[in-house]
Amino acid sequence: MTHPTTTERAERLNASGLSLTTCWCGIIHSVPKALLDTVIAQGPNGTIYCPLGHSGCWPAGKTEEQLANEKAERLQRRLTAEQDTSARLQANLTAAKGQLTKARNRAAKGVCPHPSCKRSFVNVARHVATCHPELAALPKGPVSEADSGPQT
């Protein structure tokens, strides 16, 4: 097996591309991307030396894969938070519709509007039945979204 010539080595380095690394001493220098990928894959056992001889140089900044993973995690957390907010708001809306239906039904029957009072007033029930027949004929089911908005 023959060893590659200096020219062949230089061509391989240029073809593989260069990456910047930063040493703990502050010097930024370039190394072949293939070497940097190998060192990163080796983890704590791999090392790159800076021009001053220090070991422990690492890529300047984060790799594209790390940035993409962090962005995906951020987006997933945001999606989960939005889904939780949506579910909470939907539950609040459902509860408010139920309370509105209950209040309308009580008013249509002439029952005192106070929640703990069950007293019925005949004159209020008669008034609702004669002057406001649309309230007396309200459906007994939950309020629809069209009914829950402001009345003009």
Backbone as JSON, one array per atom type, in Angstrom:
{
  "sequence": "MTHPTTTERAERLNASGLSLTTCWCGIIHSVPKALLDTVIAQGPNGTIYCPLGHSGCWPAGKTEEQLANEKAERLQRRLTAEQDTSARLQANLTAAKGQLTKARNRAAKGVCPHPSCKRSFVNVARHVATCHPELAALPKGPVSEADSGPQT",
  "N": [[0.84, -1.17, 0.0], [0.58, 2.16, -0.86], [1.59, 5.35, 0.34], [-0.3, 8.39, 0.47], [0.55, 11.22, -1.52], [1.88, 14.53, -0.78], [0.51, 16.41, -2.27], [-1.85, 15.03, -2.91], [-2.93, 14.73, -0.34], [-3.4, 17.42, 0.3], [-5.33, 18.04, -1.62], [-7.43, 16.39, -0.77], [-8.01, 17.53, 1.75], [-8.87, 20.11, 0.99], [-11.07, 19.41, -0.56], [-12.72, 18.26, 1.33], [-13.54, 20.39, 2.85], [-13.47, 23.09, 5.25], [-13.73, 23.8, 8.75], [-14.46, 26.11, 11.35], [-12.94, 26.34, 14.53], [-12.85, 26.96, 18.06], [-10.56, 27.69, 20.55], [-10.01, 27.28, 24.08], [-8.35, 29.27, 24.82], [-8.97, 31.36, 23.22], [-8.21, 31.58, 20.58], [-9.19, 31.39, 17.25], [-9.38, 28.99, 14.8], [-9.01, 27.06, 11.76], [-10.06, 23.79, 10.85], [-10.08, 20.65, 9.12], [-13.3, 19.64, 8.02], [-14.02, 16.94, 8.12], [-12.23, 15.93, 10.07], [-13.09, 17.39, 12.28], [-15.75, 16.43, 12.51], [-15.19, 13.77, 13.16], [-13.91, 14.08, 15.66], [-15.99, 15.21, 17.15], [-17.79, 13.08, 17.1], [-16.37, 11.27, 18.65], [-16.64, 12.33, 21.13], [-15.93, 13.15, 24.54], [-13.45, 11.92, 24.45], [-12.17, 12.6, 22.11], [-10.0, 15.03, 20.65], [-8.86, 18.28, 19.61], [-6.06, 20.17, 18.7], [-4.98, 23.5, 19.26], [-3.19, 26.11, 17.4], [-1.32, 26.98, 19.28], [-0.83, 24.8, 20.8], [-2.6, 24.01, 22.74], [-5.02, 21.72, 24.07], [-8.41, 20.61, 23.59], [-10.14, 22.07, 21.91], [-13.13, 23.23, 20.42], [-15.99, 23.22, 18.18], [-16.74, 26.39, 16.71], [-19.46, 27.93, 17.87], [-22.69, 26.37, 17.39], [-23.56, 23.24, 15.84], [-25.37, 22.77, 12.74], [-27.23, 20.76, 13.0], [-27.59, 20.62, 15.79], [-28.71, 23.18, 16.21], [-31.07, 22.92, 14.71], [-32.35, 20.85, 16.13], [-32.75, 22.12, 18.62], [-34.47, 24.17, 17.83], [-36.68, 22.65, 16.97], [-37.42, 21.49, 19.42], [-38.14, 23.8, 20.85], [-40.34, 24.66, 19.31], [-42.05, 22.48, 19.69], [-42.56, 22.64, 22.45], [-43.89, 25.09, 22.48], [-46.15, 24.48, 20.91], [-47.39, 22.57, 22.55], [-47.99, 24.18, 24.79], [-49.8, 25.99, 23.61], [-51.85, 24.23, 22.9], [-52.67, 23.39, 25.45], [-53.6, 25.83, 26.46], [-55.69, 26.31, 24.68], [-57.41, 24.13, 25.26], [-58.05, 24.73, 27.93], [-59.39, 27.2, 27.61], [-61.55, 26.35, 26.06], [-62.87, 24.7, 27.9], [-63.58, 26.64, 29.8], [-65.35, 28.17, 28.25], [-67.39, 26.32, 27.76], [-68.32, 25.92, 30.38], [-69.25, 28.51, 30.96], [-71.32, 28.76, 29.09], [-73.05, 26.84, 30.08], [-73.75, 27.98, 32.55], [-75.07, 30.29, 31.66], [-77.26, 29.18, 30.29], [-78.54, 27.97, 32.43], [-79.22, 30.23, 33.99], [-80.95, 31.58, 32.19], [-83.02, 29.71, 31.96], [-83.97, 29.67, 34.61], [-84.89, 32.32, 34.84], [-86.92, 32.33, 32.92], [-88.76, 30.65, 34.11], [-89.53, 32.13, 36.24], [-88.1, 32.04, 38.6], [-86.23, 33.07, 41.44], [-83.25, 34.93, 40.85], [-81.0, 34.46, 42.45], [-78.53, 32.09, 43.26], [-78.8, 30.25, 45.46], [-81.38, 30.5, 46.24], [-84.6, 29.22, 45.82], [-87.02, 30.19, 45.32], [-90.07, 30.9, 43.71], [-91.76, 33.22, 41.66], [-94.93, 34.06, 40.83], [-95.94, 36.25, 39.42], [-93.68, 37.14, 37.99], [-93.14, 34.93, 36.37], [-95.51, 34.91, 34.87], [-95.3, 37.4, 33.63], [-92.98, 37.01, 32.05], [-93.97, 34.98, 30.4], [-96.04, 36.27, 29.02], [-95.08, 38.82, 28.05], [-92.52, 38.34, 27.12], [-92.32, 36.04, 25.25], [-90.39, 34.7, 23.78], [-88.39, 34.09, 25.58], [-89.69, 32.35, 27.27], [-90.05, 30.21, 25.62], [-87.56, 29.09, 25.32], [-85.08, 26.69, 24.37], [-84.42, 23.69, 26.23], [-81.89, 22.63, 26.28], [-78.24, 23.0, 26.05], [-76.78, 26.26, 25.52], [-76.35, 27.64, 22.28], [-73.53, 28.66, 20.22], [-74.23, 30.93, 18.79], [-76.19, 32.07, 20.38], [-74.79, 32.87, 22.62], [-73.47, 35.25, 22.31], [-73.34, 38.93, 22.46], [-76.47, 40.55, 22.77], [-78.18, 42.56, 20.51]],
  "CA": [[0.0, 0.0, 0.0], [1.39, 3.38, -0.96], [1.1, 6.49, 1.09], [-0.67, 9.5, -0.42], [1.54, 12.3, -1.64], [1.48, 15.78, -0.15], [-0.5, 17.03, -3.14], [-3.1, 14.28, -2.72], [-3.45, 15.09, 0.98], [-3.92, 18.79, 0.22], [-6.57, 17.99, -2.39], [-8.46, 15.8, 0.09], [-8.4, 18.52, 2.76], [-9.65, 21.16, 0.33], [-12.35, 18.84, -1.0], [-13.57, 17.97, 2.49], [-14.01, 21.64, 3.44], [-12.89, 23.48, 6.54], [-14.64, 24.3, 9.78], [-13.8, 26.91, 12.37], [-13.0, 25.9, 15.92], [-12.39, 27.94, 19.03], [-9.85, 27.12, 21.68], [-10.33, 27.95, 25.34], [-7.47, 30.44, 24.94], [-9.54, 32.43, 22.43], [-7.78, 31.54, 19.19], [-10.09, 30.74, 16.31], [-8.61, 28.43, 13.69], [-9.8, 26.15, 10.94], [-9.64, 22.39, 10.75], [-10.92, 19.96, 8.15], [-14.62, 19.26, 8.52], [-14.01, 15.51, 8.42], [-11.56, 15.77, 11.36], [-13.98, 17.93, 13.3], [-16.85, 15.48, 12.68], [-14.65, 12.6, 13.87], [-13.69, 14.46, 17.06], [-17.31, 15.37, 17.79], [-18.34, 11.73, 17.27], [-15.63, 10.61, 19.73], [-17.07, 12.92, 22.39], [-14.87, 13.67, 25.4], [-12.16, 11.28, 24.17], [-11.56, 13.22, 20.95], [-9.48, 16.37, 20.92], [-8.19, 19.02, 18.55], [-5.08, 21.07, 19.28], [-4.89, 24.81, 18.62], [-1.82, 26.38, 16.94], [-0.43, 27.2, 20.42], [-0.6, 23.52, 21.44], [-3.63, 23.67, 23.74], [-6.02, 20.74, 23.66], [-9.77, 20.94, 24.02], [-10.8, 23.03, 21.02], [-14.44, 22.75, 19.97], [-16.53, 24.02, 17.08], [-17.2, 27.74, 17.02], [-20.92, 27.92, 17.77], [-23.34, 25.06, 17.39], [-23.72, 22.66, 14.51], [-26.7, 22.97, 12.17], [-28.11, 19.73, 13.57], [-27.94, 21.05, 17.14], [-29.63, 24.31, 16.09], [-32.36, 22.4, 14.23], [-32.97, 20.12, 17.24], [-33.21, 23.1, 19.61], [-35.65, 24.85, 17.27], [-37.78, 21.68, 17.01], [-37.86, 21.36, 20.81], [-38.85, 25.04, 21.19], [-41.64, 24.65, 18.64], [-42.89, 21.46, 20.33], [-43.01, 23.21, 23.73], [-44.87, 26.14, 22.17], [-47.36, 23.81, 20.47], [-48.02, 21.98, 23.74], [-48.55, 25.28, 25.58], [-50.97, 26.5, 22.9], [-52.91, 23.22, 23.02], [-53.17, 23.47, 26.82], [-54.39, 27.07, 26.56], [-56.93, 26.1, 23.92], [-58.27, 23.22, 26.02], [-58.54, 25.46, 29.1], [-60.37, 28.18, 27.15], [-62.75, 25.62, 25.64], [-63.56, 24.29, 29.13], [-64.19, 27.84, 30.37], [-66.48, 28.52, 27.4], [-68.46, 25.35, 28.02], [-68.88, 26.22, 31.7], [-70.0, 29.77, 30.88], [-72.56, 28.48, 28.37], [-73.93, 26.12, 31.01], [-74.28, 28.94, 33.53], [-76.01, 31.14, 30.95], [-78.47, 28.39, 30.06], [-79.19, 27.81, 33.73], [-79.81, 31.52, 34.36], [-82.09, 31.84, 31.31], [-84.11, 28.8, 32.33], [-84.53, 30.15, 35.89], [-85.64, 33.56, 34.59], [-88.12, 31.99, 32.17], [-89.69, 30.0, 35.03], [-89.88, 33.05, 37.3], [-87.38, 31.68, 39.82], [-85.32, 34.09, 41.93], [-81.95, 34.75, 40.2], [-79.95, 34.08, 43.39], [-78.3, 30.64, 43.09], [-79.23, 29.39, 46.56], [-82.81, 30.72, 46.47], [-85.41, 28.46, 44.88], [-88.35, 30.77, 45.41], [-90.66, 31.23, 42.42], [-92.71, 34.32, 41.72], [-95.94, 33.84, 39.8], [-96.06, 37.42, 38.56], [-92.54, 37.18, 37.08], [-93.36, 33.87, 35.39], [-96.59, 35.36, 33.99], [-94.74, 38.49, 32.84], [-92.09, 36.42, 31.05], [-94.77, 34.22, 29.44], [-96.86, 37.14, 28.18], [-94.33, 39.91, 27.4], [-91.27, 37.83, 26.54], [-92.55, 34.62, 24.94], [-89.18, 34.06, 23.25], [-87.66, 33.53, 26.72], [-90.45, 31.22, 27.81], [-89.93, 29.09, 24.68], [-86.15, 28.72, 25.15], [-84.81, 25.24, 24.45], [-83.91, 23.25, 27.53], [-80.52, 22.16, 26.13], [-77.2, 24.01, 26.22], [-76.83, 27.44, 24.67], [-75.48, 27.54, 21.11], [-72.55, 29.77, 20.15], [-74.9, 32.13, 18.3], [-76.95, 32.66, 21.48], [-73.95, 33.31, 23.73], [-72.91, 36.56, 22.03], [-74.13, 40.04, 22.97], [-77.75, 40.78, 22.11], [-78.34, 43.96, 20.11]],
  "C": [[0.89, 1.24, 0.0], [0.74, 4.5, -0.17], [0.74, 7.62, 0.13], [0.4, 10.58, -0.4], [1.0, 13.55, -0.95], [0.39, 16.46, -0.96], [-1.85, 16.35, -2.97], [-3.74, 14.62, -1.38], [-4.08, 16.48, 0.95], [-5.24, 18.81, -0.54], [-7.7, 17.4, -1.56], [-8.94, 16.8, 1.14], [-9.26, 19.61, 2.15], [-11.01, 20.64, -0.09], [-13.29, 18.59, 0.17], [-14.11, 19.23, 3.15], [-13.35, 21.88, 4.78], [-13.98, 23.97, 7.48], [-13.84, 25.1, 10.79], [-13.98, 26.29, 13.74], [-12.46, 27.0, 16.8], [-11.73, 27.21, 20.17], [-10.25, 27.88, 22.94], [-9.47, 29.2, 25.53], [-7.96, 31.6, 24.08], [-9.15, 32.42, 20.98], [-8.81, 30.78, 18.37], [-9.24, 30.25, 15.15], [-9.47, 27.45, 12.93], [-9.18, 24.77, 10.94], [-10.52, 21.74, 9.69], [-12.23, 19.5, 8.78], [-14.66, 17.78, 8.89], [-13.35, 15.23, 9.77], [-12.47, 16.25, 12.49], [-15.15, 16.99, 13.57], [-16.4, 14.24, 13.44], [-14.46, 12.9, 15.35], [-15.01, 14.61, 17.8], [-17.93, 14.01, 18.04], [-17.66, 10.99, 18.42], [-16.02, 11.16, 21.1], [-15.9, 13.4, 23.21], [-13.5, 13.05, 25.13], [-11.44, 11.92, 22.99], [-11.06, 14.61, 21.29], [-8.84, 16.95, 19.67], [-7.25, 19.98, 19.25], [-5.08, 22.39, 18.52], [-3.45, 25.06, 18.19], [-0.83, 26.62, 18.09], [-0.18, 25.91, 21.21], [-1.62, 23.15, 22.51], [-4.58, 22.62, 23.19], [-7.4, 21.23, 24.11], [-10.43, 22.0, 23.18], [-12.1, 22.42, 20.51], [-14.97, 23.66, 18.89], [-16.96, 25.4, 17.56], [-18.71, 27.76, 16.81], [-21.44, 26.49, 17.78], [-23.47, 24.56, 15.97], [-25.15, 22.91, 14.03], [-27.69, 21.97, 12.75], [-28.54, 20.12, 14.98], [-28.93, 22.21, 17.1], [-31.01, 23.85, 15.65], [-33.08, 21.65, 15.35], [-33.52, 21.07, 18.29], [-34.46, 23.82, 19.11], [-36.86, 23.93, 17.31], [-38.32, 21.53, 18.44], [-38.64, 22.61, 21.25], [-40.25, 25.06, 20.57], [-42.58, 23.62, 19.28], [-43.42, 21.97, 21.67], [-44.09, 24.27, 23.51], [-46.21, 25.53, 21.74], [-48.11, 23.22, 21.65], [-48.68, 23.05, 24.6], [-49.81, 25.84, 24.93], [-52.14, 25.52, 22.99], [-53.51, 23.24, 24.42], [-54.05, 24.7, 27.01], [-55.72, 26.91, 25.85], [-57.9, 25.2, 24.68], [-58.87, 23.93, 27.24], [-59.61, 26.47, 28.7], [-61.67, 27.51, 26.7], [-63.55, 25.15, 26.86], [-64.25, 25.48, 29.78], [-65.42, 28.25, 29.58], [-67.67, 27.6, 27.66], [-69.12, 25.62, 29.37], [-69.72, 27.5, 31.67], [-71.32, 29.57, 30.14], [-73.56, 27.76, 29.27], [-74.55, 27.06, 32.04], [-75.3, 29.86, 32.89], [-77.32, 30.42, 30.71], [-79.26, 28.24, 31.36], [-79.9, 29.1, 34.16], [-81.02, 31.84, 33.49], [-83.29, 30.97, 31.68], [-84.77, 29.25, 33.63], [-85.38, 31.4, 35.67], [-86.94, 33.25, 33.86], [-89.18, 31.35, 33.07], [-90.11, 30.91, 36.17], [-89.22, 32.74, 38.62], [-86.42, 32.82, 40.16], [-83.93, 33.84, 41.33], [-80.82, 34.35, 41.14], [-79.77, 32.57, 43.36], [-78.84, 29.77, 44.22], [-80.73, 29.54, 46.85], [-83.61, 29.98, 45.4], [-86.85, 29.01, 44.84], [-88.83, 31.21, 44.02], [-91.7, 32.33, 42.61], [-93.66, 34.19, 40.54], [-96.01, 35.04, 38.86], [-94.88, 37.54, 37.58], [-92.71, 36.12, 36.0], [-94.44, 34.29, 34.4], [-96.08, 36.47, 33.07], [-93.85, 37.95, 31.73], [-92.91, 35.71, 29.99], [-95.56, 35.13, 28.51], [-96.05, 38.17, 27.41], [-93.05, 39.45, 26.7], [-91.42, 36.35, 26.18], [-91.31, 33.92, 24.37], [-88.34, 33.47, 24.38], [-88.38, 32.31, 27.29], [-90.3, 29.99, 26.91], [-88.48, 28.68, 24.44], [-85.99, 27.21, 25.2], [-84.19, 24.89, 25.79], [-82.46, 22.8, 27.46], [-79.51, 23.29, 26.32], [-77.36, 25.14, 25.21], [-75.91, 27.25, 23.48], [-74.54, 28.73, 21.07], [-73.21, 31.04, 19.66], [-75.67, 32.82, 19.41], [-76.07, 33.26, 22.55], [-73.35, 34.68, 23.5], [-73.79, 37.67, 22.56], [-75.39, 40.23, 22.12], [-77.87, 42.25, 21.77], [-79.74, 44.22, 19.64]]
}
